[in-house]
Amino acid sequence: MIDSKIEIAIGDALVAFSEYSSFDATQLTEVFGEVFESDEDFLTKVDELDEVFDDNPEIEVLREVFFDLLLINFFSADVKKLEDDYLETAEWEDIEEQTLDRGTELLNLLLYLNECEDEDIEPELEDYLKEFLLVDEDEFQDEYRIYEPVIANQILIDSPPAEINKVAVSLPDDSEVKELFYPMMCFFQNIESTEESRKNIADHAVSPDFDMAVYDILQAFN
């Protein structure tokens, strides 16, 4: 099964990547659709996803982002075929353990956007940090550490993409939000994208193919 929102996000991401790359990733839309729609178990679908990326190294930068989408799809669609308490079983705990090093912080942001839709509220960076990630709470200091570059640069929400770019490229390579910093901040600045704002974001992107793919995934979820 595939969630309709995720199907749109996959298509939009591949179109955006192709727009700013010499590789036409849209030719893989159907292949990815087959992986996401498969009735196989989650780990088998992860293997199938990885096989697509192994066969198409031109889109390697999207591998972990698409893992996030596969996991969101599992929560949104696949889990409906399983028992109600499946996510509390030893089997799922083992899957989590095996995939502990996979994915990115995009997963949390997509979960937040789904929650915003459920509660009919408009996404805001401060709300995401304080109410969803709970970065101000003592027991969530891991989240604070991960998002410290975002917390320290919230003022960029009122700055042009060129300024967001400057901070993004200056982040240390070991920052867990380095790659996502630019598209994430631009998204919260432009919740409802226009053709003009999207072009401005693309013109100042750190890695246009990746940044715009992520940006359009976020737009698809909003």
Contacts in CASP RR format, 6 or more apart in sequence:
PFRMAT RR
TARGET T0000
AUTHOR 0000-0000-0000
METHOD contacts of the structure
MODEL  1
MIDSKIEIAIGDALVAFSEYSSFDATQLTEVFGEVFESDEDFLTKVDELD
EVFDDNPEIEVLREVFFDLLLINFFSADVKKLEDDYLETAEWEDIEEQTL
DRGTELLNLLLYLNECEDEDIEPELEDYLKEFLLVDEDEFQDEYRIYEPV
IANQILIDSPPAEINKVAVSLPDDSEVKELFYPMMCFFQNIESTEESRKN
IADHAVSPDFDMAVYDILQAFN
1 37 0 8 1.000
1 39 0 8 1.000
1 73 0 8 1.000
1 77 0 8 1.000
1 78 0 8 1.000
1 80 0 8 1.000
1 81 0 8 1.000
2 33 0 8 1.000
2 36 0 8 1.000
2 37 0 8 1.000
2 73 0 8 1.000
2 77 0 8 1.000
3 72 0 8 1.000
3 73 0 8 1.000
3 76 0 8 1.000
3 77 0 8 1.000
5 76 0 8 1.000
5 220 0 8 1.000
5 221 0 8 1.000
6 36 0 8 1.000
6 69 0 8 1.000
6 72 0 8 1.000
6 73 0 8 1.000
6 76 0 8 1.000
6 77 0 8 1.000
7 33 0 8 1.000
7 36 0 8 1.000
8 220 0 8 1.000
9 69 0 8 1.000
9 216 0 8 1.000
9 217 0 8 1.000
9 220 0 8 1.000
9 221 0 8 1.000
10 29 0 8 1.000
10 32 0 8 1.000
10 33 0 8 1.000
10 36 0 8 1.000
10 66 0 8 1.000
10 69 0 8 1.000
11 26 0 8 1.000
11 29 0 8 1.000
12 216 0 8 1.000
12 217 0 8 1.000
12 219 0 8 1.000
12 220 0 8 1.000
13 62 0 8 1.000
13 65 0 8 1.000
13 66 0 8 1.000
13 213 0 8 1.000
13 214 0 8 1.000
13 216 0 8 1.000
13 217 0 8 1.000
14 25 0 8 1.000
14 26 0 8 1.000
14 28 0 8 1.000
14 29 0 8 1.000
14 32 0 8 1.000
14 213 0 8 1.000
15 25 0 8 1.000
15 26 0 8 1.000
15 216 0 8 1.000
16 209 0 8 1.000
16 212 0 8 1.000
16 213 0 8 1.000
16 215 0 8 1.000
16 216 0 8 1.000
17 23 0 8 1.000
17 25 0 8 1.000
17 59 0 8 1.000
17 62 0 8 1.000
17 209 0 8 1.000
17 210 0 8 1.000
17 212 0 8 1.000
17 213 0 8 1.000
18 24 0 8 1.000
18 25 0 8 1.000
18 26 0 8 1.000
19 209 0 8 1.000
19 212 0 8 1.000
20 202 0 8 1.000
20 205 0 8 1.000
20 208 0 8 1.000
20 209 0 8 1.000
20 212 0 8 1.000
21 58 0 8 1.000
21 209 0 8 1.000
23 56 0 8 1.000
23 58 0 8 1.000
23 59 0 8 1.000
25 56 0 8 1.000
25 58 0 8 1.000
25 59 0 8 1.000
25 62 0 8 1.000
28 52 0 8 1.000
28 56 0 8 1.000
28 59 0 8 1.000
31 52 0 8 1.000
32 49 0 8 1.000
32 52 0 8 1.000
32 66 0 8 1.000
35 45 0 8 1.000
35 48 0 8 1.000
35 49 0 8 1.000
35 52 0 8 1.000
35 70 0 8 1.000
36 45 0 8 1.000
36 69 0 8 1.000
36 70 0 8 1.000
36 73 0 8 1.000
38 44 0 8 1.000
38 45 0 8 1.000
38 48 0 8 1.000
39 81 0 8 1.000
40 48 0 8 1.000
42 70 0 8 1.000
42 74 0 8 1.000
42 78 0 8 1.000
42 95 0 8 1.000
43 95 0 8 1.000
43 98 0 8 1.000
43 99 0 8 1.000
45 70 0 8 1.000
45 74 0 8 1.000
46 67 0 8 1.000
46 70 0 8 1.000
46 99 0 8 1.000
46 102 0 8 1.000
49 63 0 8 1.000
49 66 0 8 1.000
49 67 0 8 1.000
49 70 0 8 1.000
50 63 0 8 1.000
53 59 0 8 1.000
53 60 0 8 1.000
53 62 0 8 1.000
53 63 0 8 1.000
53 66 0 8 1.000
61 207 0 8 1.000
61 209 0 8 1.000
61 210 0 8 1.000
62 210 0 8 1.000
62 213 0 8 1.000
64 102 0 8 1.000
64 103 0 8 1.000
64 104 0 8 1.000
65 103 0 8 1.000
65 104 0 8 1.000
65 106 0 8 1.000
65 213 0 8 1.000
65 214 0 8 1.000
65 217 0 8 1.000
67 99 0 8 1.000
67 102 0 8 1.000
67 103 0 8 1.000
67 104 0 8 1.000
68 103 0 8 1.000
68 104 0 8 1.000
68 106 0 8 1.000
68 107 0 8 1.000
68 110 0 8 1.000
69 110 0 8 1.000
69 217 0 8 1.000
71 99 0 8 1.000
71 103 0 8 1.000
71 107 0 8 1.000
72 107 0 8 1.000
72 110 0 8 1.000
72 111 0 8 1.000
72 114 0 8 1.000
75 111 0 8 1.000
76 114 0 8 1.000
79 86 0 8 1.000
79 87 0 8 1.000
83 89 0 8 1.000
86 92 0 8 1.000
104 176 0 8 1.000
104 179 0 8 1.000
104 180 0 8 1.000
105 146 0 8 1.000
105 147 0 8 1.000
105 176 0 8 1.000
105 177 0 8 1.000
105 180 0 8 1.000
106 180 0 8 1.000
106 214 0 8 1.000
106 217 0 8 1.000
108 132 0 8 1.000
108 133 0 8 1.000
109 128 0 8 1.000
109 180 0 8 1.000
109 184 0 8 1.000
109 218 0 8 1.000
110 217 0 8 1.000
110 218 0 8 1.000
110 221 0 8 1.000
111 132 0 8 1.000
112 123 0 8 1.000
112 128 0 8 1.000
112 132 0 8 1.000
113 123 0 8 1.000
113 218 0 8 1.000
113 221 0 8 1.000
113 222 0 8 1.000
114 221 0 8 1.000
115 132 0 8 1.000
116 122 0 8 1.000
116 123 0 8 1.000
116 222 0 8 1.000
117 221 0 8 1.000
121 127 0 8 1.000
122 191 0 8 1.000
123 188 0 8 1.000
123 191 0 8 1.000
123 222 0 8 1.000
124 188 0 8 1.000
125 150 0 8 1.000
125 154 0 8 1.000
125 157 0 8 1.000
125 185 0 8 1.000
125 188 0 8 1.000
126 154 0 8 1.000
128 188 0 8 1.000
129 135 0 8 1.000
129 147 0 8 1.000
129 150 0 8 1.000
129 151 0 8 1.000
129 154 0 8 1.000
130 136 0 8 1.000
133 140 0 8 1.000
133 143 0 8 1.000
133 147 0 8 1.000
134 140 0 8 1.000
134 143 0 8 1.000
135 143 0 8 1.000
135 144 0 8 1.000
135 147 0 8 1.000
135 151 0 8 1.000
136 144 0 8 1.000
144 151 0 8 1.000
146 176 0 8 1.000
146 177 0 8 1.000
147 177 0 8 1.000
149 167 0 8 1.000
149 171 0 8 1.000
149 175 0 8 1.000
149 177 0 8 1.000
149 178 0 8 1.000
149 181 0 8 1.000
150 177 0 8 1.000
150 181 0 8 1.000
150 184 0 8 1.000
150 185 0 8 1.000
153 167 0 8 1.000
153 185 0 8 1.000
156 163 0 8 1.000
156 164 0 8 1.000
156 167 0 8 1.000
156 185 0 8 1.000
156 189 0 8 1.000
157 185 0 8 1.000
157 188 0 8 1.000
157 189 0 8 1.000
158 189 0 8 1.000
160 200 0 8 1.000
160 204 0 8 1.000
161 182 0 8 1.000
161 186 0 8 1.000
161 189 0 8 1.000
161 200 0 8 1.000
161 201 0 8 1.000
161 203 0 8 1.000
161 204 0 8 1.000
161 205 0 8 1.000
162 204 0 8 1.000
164 181 0 8 1.000
164 182 0 8 1.000
164 185 0 8 1.000
164 186 0 8 1.000
164 189 0 8 1.000
164 204 0 8 1.000
165 182 0 8 1.000
165 204 0 8 1.000
165 205 0 8 1.000
165 206 0 8 1.000
167 181 0 8 1.000
168 178 0 8 1.000
168 181 0 8 1.000
168 182 0 8 1.000
168 185 0 8 1.000
168 206 0 8 1.000
169 206 0 8 1.000
171 177 0 8 1.000
171 178 0 8 1.000
171 181 0 8 1.000
172 178 0 8 1.000
175 181 0 8 1.000
177 184 0 8 1.000
179 207 0 8 1.000
179 210 0 8 1.000
180 214 0 8 1.000
182 205 0 8 1.000
182 206 0 8 1.000
182 211 0 8 1.000
183 201 0 8 1.000
183 205 0 8 1.000
183 210 0 8 1.000
183 211 0 8 1.000
183 212 0 8 1.000
183 214 0 8 1.000
183 215 0 8 1.000
183 218 0 8 1.000
184 214 0 8 1.000
184 218 0 8 1.000
186 201 0 8 1.000
186 211 0 8 1.000
186 215 0 8 1.000
187 215 0 8 1.000
187 218 0 8 1.000
187 219 0 8 1.000
187 222 0 8 1.000
190 197 0 8 1.000
190 198 0 8 1.000
190 201 0 8 1.000
191 222 0 8 1.000
192 222 0 8 1.000
193 201 0 8 1.000
193 215 0 8 1.000
193 219 0 8 1.000
198 212 0 8 1.000
198 215 0 8 1.000
201 211 0 8 1.000
201 212 0 8 1.000
201 215 0 8 1.000
202 208 0 8 1.000
202 211 0 8 1.000
202 212 0 8 1.000
205 211 0 8 1.000
205 212 0 8 1.000
END
